[in-house]
Amino acid sequence: MQLITLDIKSEQQTVSEAIAQFLVDLDVYKLGGYKVLKIIHGYGSHGVGGAIKAAFLRKCQELKNRHIIYDYTCCDNWTDHNPTKKIAINYCPDLIADKELYLLNPGCSIVIL
């Protein structure tokens, strides 16, 4: 299935707006049958990205605990030792061609629905 990329930091949103946008998009793509999302949340190089990243990762852990998402991983952990990477690629082989992931970009994450 095609890789969907959501950019929740580029709109100059507040942290709460970015998380709300993520939750709406998550519902839409989950209902659409998608299995993997790539989320661009930033990492703080320009200020707000770090706050969005921290809130996003907390929200993902909550969603995983509640069984709303299967798993997630920040792309700076996109290594061969990461079991989430293997599962994500199984669902979405397009991830293999995404060069940004292999640069261990701390500004994005993968969410398995």
C-alpha positions in Angstrom: 0.0 0.0 0.0 1.1 3.6 -0.7 3.0 5.5 1.9 1.1 8.5 3.3 3.1 11.3 4.7 1.5 13.8 7.0 3.3 17.1 7.9 2.0 18.3 11.3 4.6 21.0 11.8 4.7 22.9 8.6 1.4 24.8 9.2 3.0 26.8 12.0 0.4 25.2 14.3 0.5 25.1 18.1 1.3 21.8 19.7 -2.4 21.1 20.5 -3.4 22.0 16.9 -0.7 19.7 15.5 -1.8 16.8 17.7 -5.5 17.4 16.9 -4.6 17.4 13.1 -2.7 14.1 13.6 -5.7 12.5 15.4 -8.1 13.5 12.6 -5.8 12.3 9.9 -5.2 9.1 11.8 -8.9 8.3 11.9 -9.3 9.1 8.2 -6.4 6.9 7.0 -7.2 4.1 9.4 -10.8 4.0 8.1 -9.4 4.1 4.6 -7.5 0.8 5.2 -4.0 2.3 5.4 -1.5 0.5 7.6 1.5 2.9 7.8 1.8 6.7 8.1 4.9 8.8 8.0 4.5 11.8 10.2 6.8 14.9 9.9 6.8 16.5 13.3 10.1 18.3 13.4 12.7 18.0 16.0 13.2 21.5 17.4 15.7 23.1 15.2 13.4 26.2 14.9 11.8 26.1 18.3 8.3 24.6 18.2 9.2 21.3 16.4 10.7 19.9 19.5 7.5 20.5 21.5 5.4 18.9 18.7 7.7 15.9 18.6 7.6 15.4 22.3 3.8 15.7 22.4 3.4 13.5 19.4 5.5 10.7 20.9 3.6 10.9 24.2 0.3 10.7 22.2 1.6 7.7 20.2 2.5 5.8 23.4 -1.0 6.5 24.7 -2.6 5.4 21.5 -0.5 2.2 21.5 -1.4 1.5 25.1 -5.1 1.9 24.2 -4.7 -0.4 21.1 -5.7 2.4 18.7 -2.4 2.1 16.9 -0.2 -1.0 16.7 3.2 0.6 17.1 5.3 3.6 16.2 9.0 4.5 16.0 10.9 7.8 15.6 13.0 7.7 12.4 16.2 8.3 14.3 15.7 4.7 15.4 15.2 3.4 11.8 17.9 0.7 12.1 18.0 -3.0 11.3 17.8 -3.7 15.0 14.4 -2.0 15.2 11.6 -4.6 15.1 9.0 -1.9 14.3 10.9 -1.2 11.1 10.5 -4.7 9.9 6.8 -4.8 10.6 6.3 -1.4 8.9 8.1 -2.5 5.8 6.0 -5.7 5.6 2.9 -3.5 5.5 4.3 -0.8 3.3 7.3 -1.8 1.0 7.4 1.8 -0.2 9.4 2.6 3.0 12.4 0.8 1.5 12.7 3.6 -1.1 12.3 6.5 1.4 15.8 7.9 1.7 14.9 10.2 4.5 14.3 7.3 6.8 17.8 5.9 6.2 19.3 9.3 7.2 17.9 8.6 10.7 15.9 11.9 10.5 14.8 12.8 14.1 12.1 15.0 12.6 9.8 12.3 11.5 8.2 9.1 12.8 6.5 6.0 11.4 3.1 4.9 12.8 1.7 1.4 12.2 -2.1 1.5 12.4 
